[in-house]
Amino acid sequence: MAESHLQSSLITAKQFFEIWLHFDSDGSGYLEGKELQNLIQELLQARKKAGLELSTEMKTFVDQYGQREDGKIGIVENCWLIFNLVFLIQNFLQTWRKYDTDHSGFIETEELKNFLKDLLEKANKTVDDTKLAEYTDLMLKLFDSNNDGKLELTEMARLLPVQENFLLKFQGIKMCGKEFNKAFELYDQDGNGYIDENELDALLKDLCEKNKQDLDINNIPTYKKSIMALSDGGKLYRTDLALILSAGDN
């Protein structure tokens, strides 16, 4: 597992935590002594086996810690991983909806803890509440760009690879609150308070026609599938669609 991750040109957030947990054998939150040397040795072997050179950040990391038996780094100090960090989770928006339990449009501290707890369990790691709180604080330090103590969809999504990040394509066409509400009411053709797949299809076609530089009409099926991941059983409510299309002002 660790070897394949270390051979990647980009390391995802999920892989980052898996690598860290693999080498932090005592669960201290630090890599030190033998743990740190094991990481460096396995990194060198993995890159050589894959026929890959060390990146600049990796080489700096190895040069700094490779000859130091007393080396010690905390999880935040593992810079070469953080520089390459991309938050790529399969079914990203389904994941968002699962953990944004109150549909606020944010993942708040307790919701984030639940996400990390599930991630750790999948890695067969059990941590106490203190360590879970530390990991939660780390995630906020990494991703909470406006320091409001909670994660917005855009803060998480900006770390997706550009070619896979449909949300970036909608950043330039977001509507003010008043304009968004007017559009929602227009495309909610039956007035039932939510947008279904057919209504979303009509909305996306019009958006693509008006914003050809940002949106590709041939990608409507992909846009629709991704946006409907936020829906409640095929019902895309105003607050759900606002996460994608509303700039939030009046």
LINJO-V982318 format. One line per field, one symbol per residue. ss: DSSP state (h for helix, s for strand, l for the rest). A space follows every 10 residues. Layout:
# LINJO-V982318
ss=???
This chain:
# LINJO-V982318
ss=lhhhhhllll sshhhhhhhh hhhlllllls sslhhhhhhh hhhhhhhhhl lllllhhhhh hhhhhlllll lssshhhlhh hhhlssllll lhhhhhhhhl lllllsslhh hhhhhhhhhh hhllllllhh hhhhhhhhhh hhhlllllll sshhhhhlll lhhhlhhhhh hlllslhhhh hhhhhhhlll lllsslhhhh hhhhhhhhhh llllllhhhh hhhhhhhhll lsllssshhh hhhhhsllll
